[in-house]
Amino acid sequence: MAGGYFQHGGVSFPAILYSPRSLEAAREFPVEDDDVFNVTYQKSGTVWMLEILSLIRSDGDPHWCRSVPNWDRGPWLETVLGLRRAKANPRPRLISSHLPIQLFPKAFFSSKAKVIYTVRNPKDVLVSLFHFSRIFRPYKDPGTLEQFLHKFLQGDVPFGSWFEHVRGWLGLRGAHNFLCISYEELQQDLRGCVERLCGFLGRELSAAALDAVVANASFAAMSRNRMSNFSLSPLFILDLRRGPFLRKGISGDWKNHLTPEQSARFDRVYRERMAGLGVTFPWDPPPDPPEGETTLGTPPEEEEEEETPPRPQEPPQP
Ligand code: A3P
């Protein structure tokens, strides 16, 4: 594996595919008002969302998705080749990016272009990225999961810290041209998410077209589609002999990989780093009941009579 990184704006990038110049050019990218950006922290469902957006654009017709590789349909803005392709593509353009918000094209912030930001349970992102780092040759070998967990929690991985990425982008929530959607919501209700996306994009799809988007964006359909499963990617970039890009496509795979101790360590960092954000994600544990509303665990009525006297002074149970 090649595995050489350079730093840009405090974030690591692999030297194959990216360059300081391509990142500077991405920052200066001439954004058009009808651009649609598919933004994620890596391994959060980028190519899934790209497939959905491609299909919405085609009214559910899979022809475009089956004839043009995904990296040309929605090129990654920050790569040397993706930047060129994004500039050359006809409008309205679909553009993908893993950039943290502080490195994103400046012109976006004064445009009407739209960002769809897909988030995923960071424990699943960790596991997916761990496997991906073994097949994606520009990345360093991840070592053991324990070693990789340490680096991930420190933000010492390409594209930097998951926590900073998500916090940065979610600062835009409430903006008319920003939509955040989670991988878990896509899993639970893909059709509902497609409808939400259509509403955000101002597209009206018939029921049949919606069905076609859902069918063609399934894990099985994408795994079969050579334009979406990266089997056309050169071996020096992606070594699919070591595992597929579309690996499992499920939520909660972290439970098969992290020990209870590793999971608890992750939770501690997560709580610290996400404190005060004010967003509840599908993977967050249910909140504690508000203070004062917790009860002492009142026993069933018949037993209540035996429990005399009650103990109102006892502090509420957590
Ligand atoms: P796993 O490695 O957990 O399987 P990205 O596109 O951001 O690199 O994310 C890749 C992850 O999204 C992989 O996760 C991949 O399998 C999953 N994915 C891609 N398409 C999917 C689909 N149609 N349904 C479910 N998961 C999908």
py3Dmol code that shows the C-alpha trace and the ligand (Angstrom):
import py3Dmol

protein = """\
ATOM      1  CA  MET A   1       0.000   0.000   0.000  1.00  0.00           C
ATOM      2  CA  ALA A   2       1.202   3.494  -0.798  1.00  0.00           C
ATOM      3  CA  GLY A   3      -0.040   5.278   2.298  1.00  0.00           C
ATOM      4  CA  GLY A   4       1.736   8.665   2.055  1.00  0.00           C
ATOM      5  CA  TYR A   5      -0.267  11.550   3.544  1.00  0.00           C
ATOM      6  CA  PHE A   6       0.105  15.326   3.463  1.00  0.00           C
ATOM      7  CA  GLN A   7      -1.533  17.867   5.723  1.00  0.00           C
ATOM      8  CA  HIS A   8      -3.815  20.587   4.435  1.00  0.00           C
ATOM      9  CA  GLY A   9      -5.689  22.916   6.774  1.00  0.00           C
ATOM     10  CA  GLY A  10      -4.834  20.633   9.685  1.00  0.00           C
ATOM     11  CA  VAL A  11      -6.365  17.583   7.970  1.00  0.00           C
ATOM     12  CA  SER A  12      -4.585  14.550   6.420  1.00  0.00           C
ATOM     13  CA  PHE A  13      -5.044  13.641   2.775  1.00  0.00           C
ATOM     14  CA  PRO A  14      -3.483  10.751   0.847  1.00  0.00           C
ATOM     15  CA  ALA A  15      -0.935  12.000  -1.679  1.00  0.00           C
ATOM     16  CA  ILE A  16      -2.363   9.770  -4.407  1.00  0.00           C
ATOM     17  CA  LEU A  17      -5.594  11.298  -5.761  1.00  0.00           C
ATOM     18  CA  TYR A  18      -5.297  14.545  -3.754  1.00  0.00           C
ATOM     19  CA  SER A  19      -2.854  17.436  -3.826  1.00  0.00           C
ATOM     20  CA  PRO A  20      -2.554  20.759  -2.009  1.00  0.00           C
ATOM     21  CA  ARG A  21      -3.315  22.435  -5.345  1.00  0.00           C
ATOM     22  CA  SER A  22      -6.480  20.405  -5.930  1.00  0.00           C
ATOM     23  CA  LEU A  23      -7.651  21.282  -2.434  1.00  0.00           C
ATOM     24  CA  GLU A  24      -6.948  24.972  -2.957  1.00  0.00           C
ATOM     25  CA  ALA A  25      -8.755  24.798  -6.296  1.00  0.00           C
ATOM     26  CA  ALA A  26     -11.702  23.055  -4.591  1.00  0.00           C
ATOM     27  CA  ARG A  27     -11.894  25.938  -2.130  1.00  0.00           C
ATOM     28  CA  GLU A  28     -12.094  28.343  -5.084  1.00  0.00           C
ATOM     29  CA  PHE A  29     -14.525  26.126  -7.041  1.00  0.00           C
ATOM     30  CA  PRO A  30     -17.040  28.220  -9.000  1.00  0.00           C
ATOM     31  CA  VAL A  31     -20.322  27.060  -7.492  1.00  0.00           C
ATOM     32  CA  GLU A  32     -23.524  27.405  -9.522  1.00  0.00           C
ATOM     33  CA  ASP A  33     -26.910  27.964  -7.909  1.00  0.00           C
ATOM     34  CA  ASP A  34     -28.259  24.712  -9.336  1.00  0.00           C
ATOM     35  CA  ASP A  35     -25.379  22.549  -8.024  1.00  0.00           C
ATOM     36  CA  VAL A  36     -26.340  19.734  -5.661  1.00  0.00           C
ATOM     37  CA  PHE A  37     -23.574  18.617  -3.301  1.00  0.00           C
ATOM     38  CA  ASN A  38     -23.536  15.145  -1.789  1.00  0.00           C
ATOM     39  CA  VAL A  39     -21.427  15.670   1.327  1.00  0.00           C
ATOM     40  CA  THR A  40     -20.369  13.096   3.912  1.00  0.00           C
ATOM     41  CA  TYR A  41     -17.697  12.064   6.277  1.00  0.00           C
ATOM     42  CA  GLN A  42     -16.249   9.051   4.426  1.00  0.00           C
ATOM     43  CA  LYS A  43     -18.004   5.673   4.843  1.00  0.00           C
ATOM     44  CA  SER A  44     -21.311   7.273   5.834  1.00  0.00           C
ATOM     45  CA  GLY A  45     -23.236   6.313   2.704  1.00  0.00           C
ATOM     46  CA  THR A  46     -21.754   8.611   0.040  1.00  0.00           C
ATOM     47  CA  VAL A  47     -22.194   6.296  -2.930  1.00  0.00           C
ATOM     48  CA  TRP A  48     -25.634   5.248  -1.722  1.00  0.00           C
ATOM     49  CA  MET A  49     -26.795   8.856  -1.635  1.00  0.00           C
ATOM     50  CA  LEU A  50     -25.117   9.473  -4.974  1.00  0.00           C
ATOM     51  CA  GLU A  51     -27.085   6.595  -6.488  1.00  0.00           C
ATOM     52  CA  ILE A  52     -30.337   7.905  -5.011  1.00  0.00           C
ATOM     53  CA  LEU A  53     -29.671  11.419  -6.298  1.00  0.00           C
ATOM     54  CA  SER A  54     -28.692  10.097  -9.735  1.00  0.00           C
ATOM     55  CA  LEU A  55     -31.921   8.114  -9.882  1.00  0.00           C
ATOM     56  CA  ILE A  56     -34.055  11.036  -8.719  1.00  0.00           C
ATOM     57  CA  ARG A  57     -32.476  13.132 -11.444  1.00  0.00           C
ATOM     58  CA  SER A  58     -33.388  10.433 -13.988  1.00  0.00           C
ATOM     59  CA  ASP A  59     -36.982  10.005 -12.732  1.00  0.00           C
ATOM     60  CA  GLY A  60     -36.114   6.502 -11.556  1.00  0.00           C
ATOM     61  CA  ASP A  61     -34.721   5.406 -14.939  1.00  0.00           C
ATOM     62  CA  PRO A  62     -31.572   3.391 -14.145  1.00  0.00           C
ATOM     63  CA  HIS A  63     -29.947   3.944 -17.563  1.00  0.00           C
ATOM     64  CA  TRP A  64     -27.592   6.725 -16.392  1.00  0.00           C
ATOM     65  CA  CYS A  65     -26.577   4.753 -13.288  1.00  0.00           C
ATOM     66  CA  ARG A  66     -25.902   1.657 -15.376  1.00  0.00           C
ATOM     67  CA  SER A  67     -23.895   3.377 -18.089  1.00  0.00           C
ATOM     68  CA  VAL A  68     -21.762   6.001 -16.323  1.00  0.00           C
ATOM     69  CA  PRO A  69     -19.471   5.299 -13.331  1.00  0.00           C
ATOM     70  CA  ASN A  70     -20.609   6.986 -10.146  1.00  0.00           C
ATOM     71  CA  TRP A  71     -17.359   8.988  -9.920  1.00  0.00           C
ATOM     72  CA  ASP A  72     -18.280  10.682 -13.209  1.00  0.00           C
ATOM     73  CA  ARG A  73     -21.954  11.207 -12.328  1.00  0.00           C
ATOM     74  CA  GLY A  74     -21.120  12.893  -9.025  1.00  0.00           C
ATOM     75  CA  PRO A  75     -17.358  13.485  -8.996  1.00  0.00           C
ATOM     76  CA  TRP A  76     -15.462  13.985  -5.747  1.00  0.00           C
ATOM     77  CA  LEU A  77     -14.645  17.657  -5.803  1.00  0.00           C
ATOM     78  CA  GLU A  78     -11.413  17.457  -3.814  1.00  0.00           C
ATOM     79  CA  THR A  79      -9.615  14.890  -5.979  1.00  0.00           C
ATOM     80  CA  VAL A  80      -7.406  16.022  -8.843  1.00  0.00           C
ATOM     81  CA  LEU A  81      -9.499  14.207 -11.461  1.00  0.00           C
ATOM     82  CA  GLY A  82     -12.849  14.809  -9.765  1.00  0.00           C
ATOM     83  CA  LEU A  83     -12.354  18.553  -9.753  1.00  0.00           C
ATOM     84  CA  ARG A  84     -11.709  18.531 -13.488  1.00  0.00           C
ATOM     85  CA  ARG A  85     -14.759  16.376 -14.098  1.00  0.00           C
ATOM     86  CA  ALA A  86     -16.985  18.501 -11.841  1.00  0.00           C
ATOM     87  CA  LYS A  87     -16.034  21.595 -13.827  1.00  0.00           C
ATOM     88  CA  ALA A  88     -16.681  19.841 -17.139  1.00  0.00           C
ATOM     89  CA  ASN A  89     -20.012  18.189 -16.273  1.00  0.00           C
ATOM     90  CA  PRO A  90     -23.156  19.755 -17.701  1.00  0.00           C
ATOM     91  CA  ARG A  91     -25.473  21.619 -15.344  1.00  0.00           C
ATOM     92  CA  PRO A  92     -27.276  20.935 -13.162  1.00  0.00           C
ATOM     93  CA  ARG A  93     -24.355  19.127 -11.545  1.00  0.00           C
ATOM     94  CA  LEU A  94     -24.193  16.494  -8.870  1.00  0.00           C
ATOM     95  CA  ILE A  95     -20.947  16.827  -6.905  1.00  0.00           C
ATOM     96  CA  SER A  96     -19.672  14.658  -4.055  1.00  0.00           C
ATOM     97  CA  SER A  97     -17.319  15.710  -1.287  1.00  0.00           C
ATOM     98  CA  HIS A  98     -15.832  14.510   1.982  1.00  0.00           C
ATOM     99  CA  LEU A  99     -14.371  17.915   2.784  1.00  0.00           C
ATOM    100  CA  PRO A 100     -14.823  19.350   6.257  1.00  0.00           C
ATOM    101  CA  ILE A 101     -16.817  22.553   6.088  1.00  0.00           C
ATOM    102  CA  GLN A 102     -13.811  24.842   6.576  1.00  0.00           C
ATOM    103  CA  LEU A 103     -12.240  23.505   3.354  1.00  0.00           C
ATOM    104  CA  PHE A 104     -15.456  23.526   1.290  1.00  0.00           C
ATOM    105  CA  PRO A 105     -15.836  25.903  -1.723  1.00  0.00           C
ATOM    106  CA  LYS A 106     -16.185  29.435  -0.385  1.00  0.00           C
ATOM    107  CA  ALA A 107     -18.676  30.352  -3.087  1.00  0.00           C
ATOM    108  CA  PHE A 108     -21.186  27.831  -1.744  1.00  0.00           C
ATOM    109  CA  PHE A 109     -21.895  29.998   1.275  1.00  0.00           C
ATOM    110  CA  SER A 110     -23.270  32.853  -0.801  1.00  0.00           C
ATOM    111  CA  SER A 111     -25.039  30.643  -3.348  1.00  0.00           C
ATOM    112  CA  LYS A 112     -28.383  28.876  -3.632  1.00  0.00           C
ATOM    113  CA  ALA A 113     -26.650  25.549  -4.301  1.00  0.00           C
ATOM    114  CA  LYS A 114     -27.830  22.692  -2.069  1.00  0.00           C
ATOM    115  CA  VAL A 115     -25.951  20.403   0.285  1.00  0.00           C
ATOM    116  CA  ILE A 116     -27.261  17.021   1.346  1.00  0.00           C
ATOM    117  CA  TYR A 117     -25.215  15.840   4.297  1.00  0.00           C
ATOM    118  CA  THR A 118     -25.453  12.136   5.169  1.00  0.00           C
ATOM    119  CA  VAL A 119     -24.408  11.055   8.662  1.00  0.00           C
ATOM    120  CA  ARG A 120     -23.966   7.556  10.057  1.00  0.00           C
ATOM    121  CA  ASN A 121     -23.380   5.995  13.455  1.00  0.00           C
ATOM    122  CA  PRO A 122     -19.666   6.726  13.935  1.00  0.00           C
ATOM    123  CA  LYS A 123     -19.036   3.241  15.305  1.00  0.00           C
ATOM    124  CA  ASP A 124     -20.232   1.814  11.991  1.00  0.00           C
ATOM    125  CA  VAL A 125     -18.172   4.438  10.176  1.00  0.00           C
ATOM    126  CA  LEU A 126     -15.129   3.287  12.135  1.00  0.00           C
ATOM    127  CA  VAL A 127     -15.669  -0.375  11.228  1.00  0.00           C
ATOM    128  CA  SER A 128     -16.421   0.401   7.591  1.00  0.00           C
ATOM    129  CA  LEU A 129     -13.342   2.642   7.356  1.00  0.00           C
ATOM    130  CA  PHE A 130     -11.201  -0.008   9.006  1.00  0.00           C
ATOM    131  CA  HIS A 131     -12.112  -2.495   6.275  1.00  0.00           C
ATOM    132  CA  PHE A 132     -11.931   0.115   3.551  1.00  0.00           C
ATOM    133  CA  SER A 133      -8.394   1.101   4.622  1.00  0.00           C
ATOM    134  CA  ARG A 134      -7.327  -2.445   3.795  1.00  0.00           C
ATOM    135  CA  ILE A 135      -8.572  -2.285   0.215  1.00  0.00           C
ATOM    136  CA  PHE A 136      -8.050   1.396  -0.651  1.00  0.00           C
ATOM    137  CA  ARG A 137      -4.397   1.574  -1.544  1.00  0.00           C
ATOM    138  CA  PRO A 138      -3.860   5.315  -1.074  1.00  0.00           C
ATOM    139  CA  TYR A 139      -4.592   4.767   2.646  1.00  0.00           C
ATOM    140  CA  LYS A 140      -2.183   3.494   5.261  1.00  0.00           C
ATOM    141  CA  ASP A 141      -2.690  -0.026   6.533  1.00  0.00           C
ATOM    142  CA  PRO A 142      -5.046   0.385   9.524  1.00  0.00           C
ATOM    143  CA  GLY A 143      -3.152  -2.058  11.770  1.00  0.00           C
ATOM    144  CA  THR A 144      -5.322  -3.739  14.382  1.00  0.00           C
ATOM    145  CA  LEU A 145      -8.826  -2.523  15.150  1.00  0.00           C
ATOM    146  CA  GLU A 146      -7.564  -1.368  18.559  1.00  0.00           C
ATOM    147  CA  GLN A 147      -4.834   0.734  16.930  1.00  0.00           C
ATOM    148  CA  PHE A 148      -7.270   2.104  14.384  1.00  0.00           C
ATOM    149  CA  LEU A 149      -9.879   2.928  17.027  1.00  0.00           C
ATOM    150  CA  HIS A 150      -7.300   5.031  18.838  1.00  0.00           C
ATOM    151  CA  LYS A 151      -6.461   6.945  15.652  1.00  0.00           C
ATOM    152  CA  PHE A 152     -10.111   7.412  14.711  1.00  0.00           C
ATOM    153  CA  LEU A 153     -10.999   8.856  18.102  1.00  0.00           C
ATOM    154  CA  GLN A 154      -8.022  11.206  17.841  1.00  0.00           C
ATOM    155  CA  GLY A 155      -9.032  12.285  14.336  1.00  0.00           C
ATOM    156  CA  ASP A 156      -5.714  10.961  13.063  1.00  0.00           C
ATOM    157  CA  VAL A 157      -7.198   9.559   9.821  1.00  0.00           C
ATOM    158  CA  PRO A 158      -7.701  11.018   6.340  1.00  0.00           C
ATOM    159  CA  PHE A 159     -10.316  13.787   6.323  1.00  0.00           C
ATOM    160  CA  GLY A 160      -9.715  14.326  10.025  1.00  0.00           C
ATOM    161  CA  SER A 161     -12.028  13.934  12.984  1.00  0.00           C
ATOM    162  CA  TRP A 162     -15.540  12.560  12.504  1.00  0.00           C
ATOM    163  CA  PHE A 163     -16.658  14.683  15.462  1.00  0.00           C
ATOM    164  CA  GLU A 164     -15.360  17.926  13.964  1.00  0.00           C
ATOM    165  CA  HIS A 165     -16.728  17.082  10.530  1.00  0.00           C
ATOM    166  CA  VAL A 166     -20.222  16.446  11.836  1.00  0.00           C
ATOM    167  CA  ARG A 167     -20.225  19.379  14.243  1.00  0.00           C
ATOM    168  CA  GLY A 168     -18.957  21.675  11.511  1.00  0.00           C
ATOM    169  CA  TRP A 169     -21.534  20.699   8.919  1.00  0.00           C
ATOM    170  CA  LEU A 170     -24.448  20.552  11.341  1.00  0.00           C
ATOM    171  CA  GLY A 171     -23.792  24.201  12.080  1.00  0.00           C
ATOM    172  CA  LEU A 172     -25.708  24.775   8.817  1.00  0.00           C
ATOM    173  CA  ARG A 173     -28.877  23.061   9.996  1.00  0.00           C
ATOM    174  CA  GLY A 174     -31.879  25.274   9.558  1.00  0.00           C
ATOM    175  CA  ALA A 175     -30.430  26.816   6.385  1.00  0.00           C
ATOM    176  CA  HIS A 176     -32.842  26.607   3.437  1.00  0.00           C
ATOM    177  CA  ASN A 177     -30.230  24.920   1.234  1.00  0.00           C
ATOM    178  CA  PHE A 178     -29.002  22.287   3.706  1.00  0.00           C
ATOM    179  CA  LEU A 179     -30.536  18.880   4.398  1.00  0.00           C
ATOM    180  CA  CYS A 180     -29.112  16.358   6.852  1.00  0.00           C
ATOM    181  CA  ILE A 181     -30.214  12.755   6.527  1.00  0.00           C
ATOM    182  CA  SER A 182     -28.838   9.672   8.261  1.00  0.00           C
ATOM    183  CA  TYR A 183     -27.739   6.321   6.897  1.00  0.00           C
ATOM    184  CA  GLU A 184     -29.995   4.757   9.516  1.00  0.00           C
ATOM    185  CA  GLU A 185     -33.046   6.630   8.181  1.00  0.00           C
ATOM    186  CA  LEU A 186     -32.181   5.446   4.669  1.00  0.00           C
ATOM    187  CA  GLN A 187     -32.097   1.908   6.041  1.00  0.00           C
ATOM    188  CA  GLN A 188     -35.377   2.232   7.892  1.00  0.00           C
ATOM    189  CA  ASP A 189     -37.471   4.011   5.296  1.00  0.00           C
ATOM    190  CA  LEU A 190     -35.756   4.496   1.964  1.00  0.00           C
ATOM    191  CA  ARG A 191     -38.949   5.509   0.165  1.00  0.00           C
ATOM    192  CA  GLY A 192     -39.785   8.128   2.794  1.00  0.00           C
ATOM    193  CA  CYS A 193     -36.241   9.500   2.518  1.00  0.00           C
ATOM    194  CA  VAL A 194     -36.488   9.668  -1.265  1.00  0.00           C
ATOM    195  CA  GLU A 195     -39.715  11.652  -0.891  1.00  0.00           C
ATOM    196  CA  ARG A 196     -38.005  13.988   1.559  1.00  0.00           C
ATOM    197  CA  LEU A 197     -35.100  14.433  -0.839  1.00  0.00           C
ATOM    198  CA  CYS A 198     -37.496  15.155  -3.705  1.00  0.00           C
ATOM    199  CA  GLY A 199     -39.201  17.820  -1.586  1.00  0.00           C
ATOM    200  CA  PHE A 200     -35.840  19.408  -0.779  1.00  0.00           C
ATOM    201  CA  LEU A 201     -34.739  19.326  -4.408  1.00  0.00           C
ATOM    202  CA  GLY A 202     -38.079  20.565  -5.744  1.00  0.00           C
ATOM    203  CA  ARG A 203     -38.643  17.407  -7.795  1.00  0.00           C
ATOM    204  CA  GLU A 204     -41.954  15.643  -8.151  1.00  0.00           C
ATOM    205  CA  LEU A 205     -41.726  11.950  -8.899  1.00  0.00           C
ATOM    206  CA  SER A 206     -44.631   9.654  -9.730  1.00  0.00           C
ATOM    207  CA  ALA A 207     -45.275   6.656  -7.473  1.00  0.00           C
ATOM    208  CA  ALA A 208     -43.759   4.375 -10.135  1.00  0.00           C
ATOM    209  CA  ALA A 209     -40.638   6.549 -10.383  1.00  0.00           C
ATOM    210  CA  LEU A 210     -40.276   6.514  -6.584  1.00  0.00           C
ATOM    211  CA  ASP A 211     -40.528   2.725  -6.617  1.00  0.00           C
ATOM    212  CA  ALA A 212     -37.840   2.584  -9.305  1.00  0.00           C
ATOM    213  CA  VAL A 213     -35.488   4.806  -7.276  1.00  0.00           C
ATOM    214  CA  VAL A 214     -35.931   2.556  -4.241  1.00  0.00           C
ATOM    215  CA  ALA A 215     -35.425  -0.659  -6.225  1.00  0.00           C
ATOM    216  CA  ASN A 216     -32.336   0.542  -8.089  1.00  0.00           C
ATOM    217  CA  ALA A 217     -30.676   2.064  -5.030  1.00  0.00           C
ATOM    218  CA  SER A 218     -30.909  -1.140  -2.988  1.00  0.00           C
ATOM    219  CA  PHE A 219     -27.705  -2.726  -1.721  1.00  0.00           C
ATOM    220  CA  ALA A 220     -28.288  -5.742  -3.980  1.00  0.00           C
ATOM    221  CA  ALA A 221     -28.904  -3.646  -7.105  1.00  0.00           C
ATOM    222  CA  MET A 222     -25.872  -1.451  -6.445  1.00  0.00           C
ATOM    223  CA  SER A 223     -23.663  -4.467  -5.740  1.00  0.00           C
ATOM    224  CA  ARG A 224     -24.592  -5.856  -9.179  1.00  0.00           C
ATOM    225  CA  ASN A 225     -24.079  -2.553 -10.980  1.00  0.00           C
ATOM    226  CA  ARG A 226     -20.493  -2.263 -12.269  1.00  0.00           C
ATOM    227  CA  MET A 227     -20.917   1.519 -12.494  1.00  0.00           C
ATOM    228  CA  SER A 228     -21.612   1.659  -8.768  1.00  0.00           C
ATOM    229  CA  ASN A 229     -19.670  -1.197  -7.174  1.00  0.00           C
ATOM    230  CA  PHE A 230     -16.188   0.137  -8.072  1.00  0.00           C
ATOM    231  CA  SER A 231     -15.245  -2.995 -10.012  1.00  0.00           C
ATOM    232  CA  LEU A 232     -14.053  -0.634 -12.777  1.00  0.00           C
ATOM    233  CA  SER A 233     -11.629   1.033 -10.403  1.00  0.00           C
ATOM    234  CA  PRO A 234      -7.947   0.335 -11.187  1.00  0.00           C
ATOM    235  CA  LEU A 235      -6.185  -2.135  -8.920  1.00  0.00           C
ATOM    236  CA  PHE A 236      -3.576   0.393  -7.818  1.00  0.00           C
ATOM    237  CA  ILE A 237      -6.415   2.408  -6.251  1.00  0.00           C
ATOM    238  CA  LEU A 238      -8.792  -0.247  -4.987  1.00  0.00           C
ATOM    239  CA  ASP A 239      -7.824  -3.847  -4.366  1.00  0.00           C
ATOM    240  CA  LEU A 240     -11.168  -5.638  -4.471  1.00  0.00           C
ATOM    241  CA  ARG A 241      -9.405  -8.991  -4.102  1.00  0.00           C
ATOM    242  CA  ARG A 242      -9.151  -8.094  -0.419  1.00  0.00           C
ATOM    243  CA  GLY A 243     -12.862  -7.336   0.003  1.00  0.00           C
ATOM    244  CA  PRO A 244     -15.780  -5.548  -1.706  1.00  0.00           C
ATOM    245  CA  PHE A 245     -16.412  -1.805  -1.516  1.00  0.00           C
ATOM    246  CA  LEU A 246     -20.095  -2.520  -0.880  1.00  0.00           C
ATOM    247  CA  ARG A 247     -19.204  -4.671   2.088  1.00  0.00           C
ATOM    248  CA  LYS A 248     -22.233  -5.395   4.314  1.00  0.00           C
ATOM    249  CA  GLY A 249     -24.522  -2.400   4.017  1.00  0.00           C
ATOM    250  CA  ILE A 250     -26.099  -2.779   7.452  1.00  0.00           C
ATOM    251  CA  SER A 251     -26.470  -0.710  10.607  1.00  0.00           C
ATOM    252  CA  GLY A 252     -24.919  -1.917  13.836  1.00  0.00           C
ATOM    253  CA  ASP A 253     -22.090  -4.031  12.418  1.00  0.00           C
ATOM    254  CA  TRP A 254     -19.878  -2.387  15.062  1.00  0.00           C
ATOM    255  CA  LYS A 255     -21.402  -4.825  17.567  1.00  0.00           C
ATOM    256  CA  ASN A 256     -19.610  -7.632  15.738  1.00  0.00           C
ATOM    257  CA  HIS A 257     -16.273  -5.867  16.040  1.00  0.00           C
ATOM    258  CA  LEU A 258     -15.928  -3.692  19.150  1.00  0.00           C
ATOM    259  CA  THR A 259     -15.468  -5.200  22.601  1.00  0.00           C
ATOM    260  CA  PRO A 260     -17.690  -3.788  25.388  1.00  0.00           C
ATOM    261  CA  GLU A 261     -14.630  -1.913  26.687  1.00  0.00           C
ATOM    262  CA  GLN A 262     -13.856  -0.387  23.275  1.00  0.00           C
ATOM    263  CA  SER A 263     -17.494   0.567  22.835  1.00  0.00           C
ATOM    264  CA  ALA A 264     -17.596   2.229  26.276  1.00  0.00           C
ATOM    265  CA  ARG A 265     -14.389   4.128  25.463  1.00  0.00           C
ATOM    266  CA  PHE A 266     -15.951   5.288  22.212  1.00  0.00           C
ATOM    267  CA  ASP A 267     -19.082   6.412  24.084  1.00  0.00           C
ATOM    268  CA  ARG A 268     -17.023   8.480  26.515  1.00  0.00           C
ATOM    269  CA  VAL A 269     -15.273  10.366  23.717  1.00  0.00           C
ATOM    270  CA  TYR A 270     -18.551  10.689  21.811  1.00  0.00           C
ATOM    271  CA  ARG A 271     -20.318  12.248  24.804  1.00  0.00           C
ATOM    272  CA  GLU A 272     -17.480  14.706  25.362  1.00  0.00           C
ATOM    273  CA  ARG A 273     -17.066  15.710  21.745  1.00  0.00           C
ATOM    274  CA  MET A 274     -20.761  15.968  20.883  1.00  0.00           C
ATOM    275  CA  ALA A 275     -21.820  17.762  24.086  1.00  0.00           C
ATOM    276  CA  GLY A 276     -23.924  20.850  23.505  1.00  0.00           C
ATOM    277  CA  LEU A 277     -24.597  20.185  19.813  1.00  0.00           C
ATOM    278  CA  GLY A 278     -28.308  19.872  20.501  1.00  0.00           C
ATOM    279  CA  VAL A 279     -28.958  17.207  17.885  1.00  0.00           C
ATOM    280  CA  THR A 280     -30.336  13.738  18.602  1.00  0.00           C
ATOM    281  CA  PHE A 281     -29.157  11.060  16.199  1.00  0.00           C
ATOM    282  CA  PRO A 282     -30.900   7.721  15.546  1.00  0.00           C
ATOM    283  CA  TRP A 283     -28.079   5.882  17.325  1.00  0.00           C
ATOM    284  CA  ASP A 284     -28.168   8.020  20.486  1.00  0.00           C
ATOM    285  CA  PRO A 285     -29.508   6.280  23.600  1.00  0.00           C
ATOM    286  CA  PRO A 286     -32.937   7.542  24.733  1.00  0.00           C
ATOM    287  CA  PRO A 287     -32.511  10.593  26.987  1.00  0.00           C
ATOM    288  CA  ASP A 288     -32.823  10.248  30.757  1.00  0.00           C
ATOM    289  CA  PRO A 289     -36.258  11.392  31.950  1.00  0.00           C
ATOM    290  CA  PRO A 290     -36.157  15.047  33.074  1.00  0.00           C
ATOM    291  CA  GLU A 291     -35.075  15.551  36.652  1.00  0.00           C
ATOM    292  CA  GLY A 292     -37.964  15.513  39.103  1.00  0.00           C
ATOM    293  CA  GLU A 293     -40.089  13.362  36.803  1.00  0.00           C
ATOM    294  CA  THR A 294     -38.400  10.133  37.723  1.00  0.00           C
ATOM    295  CA  THR A 295     -40.326   8.137  40.284  1.00  0.00           C
ATOM    296  CA  LEU A 296     -39.090   5.975  43.065  1.00  0.00           C
ATOM    297  CA  GLY A 297     -40.287   2.952  41.190  1.00  0.00           C
ATOM    298  CA  THR A 298     -43.723   2.860  42.765  1.00  0.00           C
ATOM    299  CA  PRO A 299     -44.603  -0.759  43.438  1.00  0.00           C
ATOM    300  CA  PRO A 300     -47.868  -2.230  42.094  1.00  0.00           C
ATOM    301  CA  GLU A 301     -50.951  -1.048  43.954  1.00  0.00           C
ATOM    302  CA  GLU A 302     -51.593  -4.154  46.015  1.00  0.00           C
ATOM    303  CA  GLU A 303     -48.007  -4.081  47.258  1.00  0.00           C
ATOM    304  CA  GLU A 304     -48.222  -0.345  47.899  1.00  0.00           C
ATOM    305  CA  GLU A 305     -50.378  -0.975  50.933  1.00  0.00           C
ATOM    306  CA  GLU A 306     -47.667  -3.118  52.433  1.00  0.00           C
ATOM    307  CA  GLU A 307     -45.029  -0.469  51.836  1.00  0.00           C
ATOM    308  CA  THR A 308     -45.700   1.862  54.804  1.00  0.00           C
ATOM    309  CA  PRO A 309     -44.741   4.554  55.212  1.00  0.00           C
ATOM    310  CA  PRO A 310     -43.709   5.762  51.732  1.00  0.00           C
ATOM    311  CA  ARG A 311     -40.292   7.373  51.529  1.00  0.00           C
ATOM    312  CA  PRO A 312     -40.820  10.699  49.751  1.00  0.00           C
ATOM    313  CA  GLN A 313     -37.409  12.024  50.764  1.00  0.00           C
ATOM    314  CA  GLU A 314     -35.505   9.426  48.796  1.00  0.00           C
ATOM    315  CA  PRO A 315     -33.662  10.899  45.786  1.00  0.00           C
ATOM    316  CA  PRO A 316     -35.084   9.979  42.394  1.00  0.00           C
ATOM    317  CA  GLN A 317     -33.626   6.926  40.754  1.00  0.00           C
ATOM    318  CA  PRO A 318     -31.630   7.574  37.580  1.00  0.00           C
TER     319      PRO A 318
END
"""
ligand_1 = """\
27
A3P
P -20.150 -1.042 5.038
O -18.656 -1.028 4.886
O -20.574 -0.969 6.472
O -20.802 -2.158 4.300
P -19.253 5.472 1.476
O -19.998 5.404 0.178
O -19.469 6.754 2.216
O -17.826 5.130 1.292
O -19.901 4.387 2.450
C -19.742 3.034 2.195
C -20.676 2.268 3.100
O -22.026 2.442 2.641
C -20.378 0.775 3.078
O -20.714 0.308 4.381
C -21.372 0.312 2.017
O -21.648 -1.071 2.050
C -22.581 1.153 2.392
N -23.568 1.222 1.297
C -23.375 1.611 0.037
N -24.497 1.460 -0.680
C -25.430 0.962 0.161
C -26.809 0.576 0.002
N -27.456 0.668 -1.150
N -27.461 0.111 1.100
C -26.832 0.017 2.282
N -25.531 0.359 2.486
C -24.838 0.820 1.430
"""
view = py3Dmol.view(width=600, height=400)
view.addModel(protein, "pdb")
view.setStyle({"model": 0}, {"cartoon": {"style": "trace"}})
view.addModel(ligand_1, "xyz")
view.setStyle({"model": 1}, {"stick": {}})
view.zoomTo()
view.show()
